[in-house]
Amino acid sequence: MNLPKGKRLTKQRQIILKTLKKVKTHPTADEVYDMVRKELPKISLGTVYRNLEIMSEMGIIQKLELAGHQKRFDGNPEPHLHIRCLECGKVVDVDLDVDVNCDQEYIAGFLLKGYRIEFVGICSECQKLGQRSSRQDLLT
């Protein structure tokens, strides 16, 4: 793994990275903290936050900043799409080819630095819960 000059993959970062790569749930920093504490019981929440930010800047993980929601983190640093549940906030990877060809340098006076596409919907678990609550409404 090629790291930026002056950046190292400390033991704490290695454990955080290993933990993120094991899950497909795109956890929040608090959730990463809860998972990492099993292996590093004395790690602080601030240390986890700081290391997630550093590793995101290093390009070895992705930070998902979804409008109006907590940041989530992805152990897969390769560009790929996500879908977010509008009910529970769960985020999962989408295996879909979407070709967005934007070769403009400026858009509406902004110097373009990148773009994000976010799909939104209702996950299967929330769909089931919605169906159950609808049935309960009919019974009462």
C-alpha positions in Angstrom: 0.0 0.0 0.0 1.5 3.3 -1.1 1.0 5.9 1.7 1.5 9.6 1.5 4.9 10.9 2.6 5.1 11.2 6.3 2.0 9.1 7.0 2.3 5.7 8.6 -0.2 2.9 9.1 0.1 2.7 12.9 -1.2 -0.3 14.9 -4.4 1.6 15.7 -4.9 2.5 12.0 -4.3 -1.1 11.0 -6.9 -2.4 13.4 -9.4 0.3 12.4 -8.8 -0.5 8.7 -9.1 -4.3 9.3 -12.4 -3.7 11.1 -13.8 -1.5 8.3 -12.8 -4.1 5.7 -14.6 -6.8 7.6 -18.0 -5.1 7.5 -20.2 -4.0 4.6 -22.4 -1.8 6.7 -20.6 1.6 6.2 -20.5 2.3 9.9 -20.4 5.7 11.6 -17.3 6.7 13.7 -19.2 5.7 16.9 -20.0 2.3 15.4 -16.3 1.8 14.4 -15.3 2.8 17.9 -17.6 0.2 19.4 -16.2 -2.5 17.1 -12.5 -1.5 17.6 -12.8 -1.4 21.4 -13.1 -5.2 21.4 -9.5 -5.4 20.2 -8.2 -2.1 21.7 -10.2 -1.6 24.9 -8.3 1.6 25.9 -8.7 3.4 22.6 -10.7 6.7 22.8 -13.5 7.9 20.6 -11.4 10.9 19.7 -8.6 8.7 18.5 -11.0 6.7 16.3 -12.4 9.9 14.8 -9.0 11.4 14.2 -7.6 8.2 12.6 -10.7 7.8 10.4 -10.2 11.3 9.1 -6.5 10.8 8.5 -7.1 7.5 6.7 -9.7 9.1 4.6 -7.3 11.9 3.6 -4.6 9.2 2.9 -7.1 7.6 0.5 -7.1 4.2 2.1 -10.8 4.4 3.2 -13.7 6.4 2.0 -15.6 9.0 4.0 -19.3 9.1 3.0 -20.7 12.5 3.7 -24.3 12.2 3.0 -26.3 15.4 3.2 -28.0 15.8 6.6 -26.6 12.6 8.0 -23.7 11.4 10.1 -20.5 10.6 8.3 -20.0 7.0 7.4 -16.9 5.1 6.5 -16.1 2.5 3.9 -13.1 0.2 3.9 -13.2 0.1 0.1 -11.4 3.1 -1.2 -12.2 2.4 -4.9 -14.8 4.7 -6.4 -18.2 3.0 -6.3 -21.9 3.9 -5.7 -24.0 3.6 -2.6 -27.7 3.6 -1.8 -29.1 5.0 1.5 -32.3 3.9 3.2 -34.6 6.8 3.8 -36.1 5.1 6.9 -33.2 3.7 8.9 -30.2 5.4 7.2 -28.4 2.1 6.3 -25.9 2.5 3.4 -24.9 -0.3 1.1 -22.8 -0.6 -2.0 -24.5 -0.6 -5.4 -23.0 -2.7 -8.2 -24.2 -0.7 -11.1 -22.4 0.9 -14.0 -23.3 4.5 -14.2 -21.4 6.5 -16.8 -21.2 10.2 -15.8 -19.0 11.9 -18.2 -18.2 15.3 -16.9 -15.2 16.8 -18.5 -16.0 20.4 -17.5 -13.5 22.2 -15.4 -16.0 24.8 -14.1 -19.8 24.5 -13.4 -21.9 27.5 -12.4 -18.7 29.4 -11.6 -17.4 26.6 -9.3 -14.0 24.9 -9.9 -15.1 21.3 -10.2 -13.2 19.0 -7.8 -15.4 15.9 -8.1 -18.9 14.6 -7.7 -21.0 12.2 -5.7 -24.0 10.3 -6.8 -26.3 9.0 -4.0 -29.2 6.6 -4.6 -31.9 6.6 -2.0 -34.7 4.2 -1.3 -36.3 2.0 1.4 -34.3 -1.1 2.4 -36.0 -4.5 2.5 -36.0 -4.6 6.3 -37.8 -1.3 6.5 -40.2 -2.3 3.7 -41.2 -5.4 5.9 -41.6 -3.2 8.9 -43.8 -0.8 6.9 -45.9 -3.7 5.7 -46.3 -5.0 9.3 -47.3 -1.6 10.7 -49.8 -1.1 7.8 -51.4 -4.5 8.7 -51.5 -3.6 12.4 -53.3 -0.3 11.5 -55.9 -2.3 9.7 -56.4 -4.6 12.6 -56.9 -1.9 15.2 
